[in-house]
Amino acid sequence: MREEPDLIEVARTKLNPHRVGDRLFGDVAAALETVTGAIHVGVCIDTGSGTGFCAEHAAIASMVTSGEYAIARIVAVWRDAEGCLTVLAPCGRCREFIKQIDESNIKTTVLLGQGRTAALRDLLPEWEWPEPEPVAKSRSASR
């Protein structure tokens, strides 16, 4: 049996904060493992115009560039000024992005730190398309 790589450690090694003006790049890093076992990483890019992206987006872009779409596990990390590492749950935009890349990603294991994990489906409430509401017949239609 193959040992799973420590995705938190993989992501931690990619933290590389870099300030450009009042913006900070690379202070959040993500690592993901595809269902084939490939590892992809990325960092966040913060821009003033709102065109930046999260670390998870960068890691997913790397994965898609290599021709893969199904994510087995994913994690994002941030280190504070004192050097303490924090595992971050994906934001709502990232959760939806992960789901839209491949239908099977609803089962992706999200590492939450402290030994905790959750399936993406549990972090993305109401992810299934709802059933249509029954249409009530109007009184004029029944005459």
Beta strands, then each sheet from edge to edge (+ up, - down):
strand 1: 18-20
strand 2: 23-34
strand 3: 39-45
strand 4: 71-79
strand 5: 85-88
strand 6: 109-113
strand 7: 116-119
sheet 1: 1+ 2- 3+
sheet 2: 1+ 2- 4+ 5-
sheet 3: 1+ 2- 4+ 6+ 7-
end
